Amino acid sequence: MGRLQIKAENGGLTLYSRRGAWRSGKRLYPADPNDPWFLMVDDDGLAPSRIALIRDAAGSVTGLRCDRLVEMSRTEAAEAWA
């Protein structure tokens, strides 16, 4: 999977990875109407992946948690590629 990137495009959010199934981009959808920071990845119709955005006290997104994968921390040192 490698690094992940979330981009706002076409009126929604798209998740990209450097390698693997999300390389070409997968649309993100709300997973819980009461929690805008909990998202579902359009990657499997029967059991889609879910991610939770991690925020700091100021509300900025600082990382994400993947339900079946790993916790990742955001860094400004990396250049966007998509």
PyMOL CGO cylinders between C-alpha atoms (Angstrom):
from pymol import cmd
from pymol.cgo import CYLINDER

trace = [
    CYLINDER, 0.00, 0.00, 0.00, 2.69, 2.54, 0.88, 0.3, 1, 1, 1, 1, 1, 1,
    CYLINDER, 2.69, 2.54, 0.88, 1.82, 6.19, 1.41, 0.3, 1, 1, 1, 1, 1, 1,
    CYLINDER, 1.82, 6.19, 1.41, -1.78, 7.34, 1.12, 0.3, 1, 1, 1, 1, 1, 1,
    CYLINDER, -1.78, 7.34, 1.12, -3.17, 10.59, -0.22, 0.3, 1, 1, 1, 1, 1, 1,
    CYLINDER, -3.17, 10.59, -0.22, -6.72, 11.95, -0.07, 0.3, 1, 1, 1, 1, 1, 1,
    CYLINDER, -6.72, 11.95, -0.07, -7.75, 14.48, -2.70, 0.3, 1, 1, 1, 1, 1, 1,
    CYLINDER, -7.75, 14.48, -2.70, -10.90, 16.53, -3.12, 0.3, 1, 1, 1, 1, 1, 1,
    CYLINDER, -10.90, 16.53, -3.12, -12.11, 15.95, -6.69, 0.3, 1, 1, 1, 1, 1, 1,
    CYLINDER, -12.11, 15.95, -6.69, -15.39, 15.71, -8.60, 0.3, 1, 1, 1, 1, 1, 1,
    CYLINDER, -15.39, 15.71, -8.60, -17.40, 16.93, -5.63, 0.3, 1, 1, 1, 1, 1, 1,
    CYLINDER, -17.40, 16.93, -5.63, -16.09, 14.27, -3.23, 0.3, 1, 1, 1, 1, 1, 1,
    CYLINDER, -16.09, 14.27, -3.23, -12.97, 12.71, -1.74, 0.3, 1, 1, 1, 1, 1, 1,
    CYLINDER, -12.97, 12.71, -1.74, -10.74, 10.15, -3.45, 0.3, 1, 1, 1, 1, 1, 1,
    CYLINDER, -10.74, 10.15, -3.45, -8.13, 7.97, -1.74, 0.3, 1, 1, 1, 1, 1, 1,
    CYLINDER, -8.13, 7.97, -1.74, -4.89, 7.14, -3.58, 0.3, 1, 1, 1, 1, 1, 1,
    CYLINDER, -4.89, 7.14, -3.58, -2.04, 4.84, -2.64, 0.3, 1, 1, 1, 1, 1, 1,
    CYLINDER, -2.04, 4.84, -2.64, 1.42, 4.52, -4.13, 0.3, 1, 1, 1, 1, 1, 1,
    CYLINDER, 1.42, 4.52, -4.13, 0.84, 0.82, -4.84, 0.3, 1, 1, 1, 1, 1, 1,
    CYLINDER, 0.84, 0.82, -4.84, -1.84, -1.80, -4.52, 0.3, 1, 1, 1, 1, 1, 1,
    CYLINDER, -1.84, -1.80, -4.52, -5.59, -1.75, -5.08, 0.3, 1, 1, 1, 1, 1, 1,
    CYLINDER, -5.59, -1.75, -5.08, -6.01, 1.96, -4.32, 0.3, 1, 1, 1, 1, 1, 1,
    CYLINDER, -6.01, 1.96, -4.32, -3.32, 3.14, -6.75, 0.3, 1, 1, 1, 1, 1, 1,
    CYLINDER, -3.32, 3.14, -6.75, -5.84, 4.27, -9.38, 0.3, 1, 1, 1, 1, 1, 1,
    CYLINDER, -5.84, 4.27, -9.38, -7.94, 6.02, -6.73, 0.3, 1, 1, 1, 1, 1, 1,
    CYLINDER, -7.94, 6.02, -6.73, -11.02, 4.93, -4.79, 0.3, 1, 1, 1, 1, 1, 1,
    CYLINDER, -11.02, 4.93, -4.79, -13.94, 7.17, -3.89, 0.3, 1, 1, 1, 1, 1, 1,
    CYLINDER, -13.94, 7.17, -3.89, -14.62, 7.80, -0.20, 0.3, 1, 1, 1, 1, 1, 1,
    CYLINDER, -14.62, 7.80, -0.20, -18.14, 7.91, 1.23, 0.3, 1, 1, 1, 1, 1, 1,
    CYLINDER, -18.14, 7.91, 1.23, -19.50, 8.66, 4.71, 0.3, 1, 1, 1, 1, 1, 1,
    CYLINDER, -19.50, 8.66, 4.71, -19.58, 5.48, 6.81, 0.3, 1, 1, 1, 1, 1, 1,
    CYLINDER, -19.58, 5.48, 6.81, -21.60, 7.06, 9.63, 0.3, 1, 1, 1, 1, 1, 1,
    CYLINDER, -21.60, 7.06, 9.63, -23.96, 10.02, 9.13, 0.3, 1, 1, 1, 1, 1, 1,
    CYLINDER, -23.96, 10.02, 9.13, -23.18, 11.20, 12.68, 0.3, 1, 1, 1, 1, 1, 1,
    CYLINDER, -23.18, 11.20, 12.68, -19.38, 11.08, 12.24, 0.3, 1, 1, 1, 1, 1, 1,
    CYLINDER, -19.38, 11.08, 12.24, -17.99, 12.95, 9.21, 0.3, 1, 1, 1, 1, 1, 1,
    CYLINDER, -17.99, 12.95, 9.21, -14.46, 11.73, 10.04, 0.3, 1, 1, 1, 1, 1, 1,
    CYLINDER, -14.46, 11.73, 10.04, -15.36, 8.03, 9.56, 0.3, 1, 1, 1, 1, 1, 1,
    CYLINDER, -15.36, 8.03, 9.56, -15.27, 7.07, 5.87, 0.3, 1, 1, 1, 1, 1, 1,
    CYLINDER, -15.27, 7.07, 5.87, -15.91, 4.02, 3.71, 0.3, 1, 1, 1, 1, 1, 1,
    CYLINDER, -15.91, 4.02, 3.71, -13.68, 3.17, 0.72, 0.3, 1, 1, 1, 1, 1, 1,
    CYLINDER, -13.68, 3.17, 0.72, -15.44, 2.09, -2.48, 0.3, 1, 1, 1, 1, 1, 1,
    CYLINDER, -15.44, 2.09, -2.48, -13.19, -0.95, -2.87, 0.3, 1, 1, 1, 1, 1, 1,
    CYLINDER, -13.19, -0.95, -2.87, -15.39, -3.98, -2.13, 0.3, 1, 1, 1, 1, 1, 1,
    CYLINDER, -15.39, -3.98, -2.13, -19.17, -4.15, -2.49, 0.3, 1, 1, 1, 1, 1, 1,
    CYLINDER, -19.17, -4.15, -2.49, -19.58, -6.79, 0.22, 0.3, 1, 1, 1, 1, 1, 1,
    CYLINDER, -19.58, -6.79, 0.22, -17.04, -5.64, 2.80, 0.3, 1, 1, 1, 1, 1, 1,
    CYLINDER, -17.04, -5.64, 2.80, -15.67, -2.17, 1.99, 0.3, 1, 1, 1, 1, 1, 1,
    CYLINDER, -15.67, -2.17, 1.99, -12.63, -0.89, 3.86, 0.3, 1, 1, 1, 1, 1, 1,
    CYLINDER, -12.63, -0.89, 3.86, -13.20, 1.86, 6.40, 0.3, 1, 1, 1, 1, 1, 1,
    CYLINDER, -13.20, 1.86, 6.40, -10.88, 4.64, 7.49, 0.3, 1, 1, 1, 1, 1, 1,
    CYLINDER, -10.88, 4.64, 7.49, -11.06, 7.13, 10.32, 0.3, 1, 1, 1, 1, 1, 1,
    CYLINDER, -11.06, 7.13, 10.32, -9.39, 10.51, 10.02, 0.3, 1, 1, 1, 1, 1, 1,
    CYLINDER, -9.39, 10.51, 10.02, -7.35, 11.47, 13.09, 0.3, 1, 1, 1, 1, 1, 1,
    CYLINDER, -7.35, 11.47, 13.09, -7.58, 15.11, 14.16, 0.3, 1, 1, 1, 1, 1, 1,
    CYLINDER, -7.58, 15.11, 14.16, -5.65, 17.22, 16.63, 0.3, 1, 1, 1, 1, 1, 1,
    CYLINDER, -5.65, 17.22, 16.63, -7.16, 19.58, 19.21, 0.3, 1, 1, 1, 1, 1, 1,
    CYLINDER, -7.16, 19.58, 19.21, -7.46, 22.33, 16.57, 0.3, 1, 1, 1, 1, 1, 1,
    CYLINDER, -7.46, 22.33, 16.57, -9.40, 20.02, 14.24, 0.3, 1, 1, 1, 1, 1, 1,
    CYLINDER, -9.40, 20.02, 14.24, -6.63, 19.56, 11.65, 0.3, 1, 1, 1, 1, 1, 1,
    CYLINDER, -6.63, 19.56, 11.65, -6.27, 16.10, 10.13, 0.3, 1, 1, 1, 1, 1, 1,
    CYLINDER, -6.27, 16.10, 10.13, -3.01, 14.58, 11.38, 0.3, 1, 1, 1, 1, 1, 1,
    CYLINDER, -3.01, 14.58, 11.38, -3.34, 10.98, 10.20, 0.3, 1, 1, 1, 1, 1, 1,
    CYLINDER, -3.34, 10.98, 10.20, -5.70, 8.12, 9.55, 0.3, 1, 1, 1, 1, 1, 1,
    CYLINDER, -5.70, 8.12, 9.55, -6.56, 4.65, 10.77, 0.3, 1, 1, 1, 1, 1, 1,
    CYLINDER, -6.56, 4.65, 10.77, -7.45, 1.84, 8.39, 0.3, 1, 1, 1, 1, 1, 1,
    CYLINDER, -7.45, 1.84, 8.39, -9.75, -0.78, 9.88, 0.3, 1, 1, 1, 1, 1, 1,
    CYLINDER, -9.75, -0.78, 9.88, -7.91, -3.73, 8.34, 0.3, 1, 1, 1, 1, 1, 1,
    CYLINDER, -7.91, -3.73, 8.34, -4.49, -2.22, 7.91, 0.3, 1, 1, 1, 1, 1, 1,
    CYLINDER, -4.49, -2.22, 7.91, -2.41, 0.19, 9.98, 0.3, 1, 1, 1, 1, 1, 1,
    CYLINDER, -2.41, 0.19, 9.98, -2.34, 3.66, 11.55, 0.3, 1, 1, 1, 1, 1, 1,
    CYLINDER, -2.34, 3.66, 11.55, -0.46, 6.26, 9.47, 0.3, 1, 1, 1, 1, 1, 1,
    CYLINDER, -0.46, 6.26, 9.47, 0.70, 9.75, 10.43, 0.3, 1, 1, 1, 1, 1, 1,
    CYLINDER, 0.70, 9.75, 10.43, 0.56, 12.76, 8.14, 0.3, 1, 1, 1, 1, 1, 1,
    CYLINDER, 0.56, 12.76, 8.14, 3.73, 14.55, 7.09, 0.3, 1, 1, 1, 1, 1, 1,
    CYLINDER, 3.73, 14.55, 7.09, 4.17, 17.78, 5.15, 0.3, 1, 1, 1, 1, 1, 1,
    CYLINDER, 4.17, 17.78, 5.15, 7.65, 16.63, 4.04, 0.3, 1, 1, 1, 1, 1, 1,
    CYLINDER, 7.65, 16.63, 4.04, 6.25, 14.37, 1.32, 0.3, 1, 1, 1, 1, 1, 1,
    CYLINDER, 6.25, 14.37, 1.32, 5.39, 15.77, -2.12, 0.3, 1, 1, 1, 1, 1, 1,
    CYLINDER, 5.39, 15.77, -2.12, 1.97, 15.06, -3.64, 0.3, 1, 1, 1, 1, 1, 1,
    CYLINDER, 1.97, 15.06, -3.64, 2.17, 12.76, -6.66, 0.3, 1, 1, 1, 1, 1, 1,
    CYLINDER, 2.17, 12.76, -6.66, -1.40, 12.43, -7.96, 0.3, 1, 1, 1, 1, 1, 1,
]
cmd.load_cgo(trace, "trace")
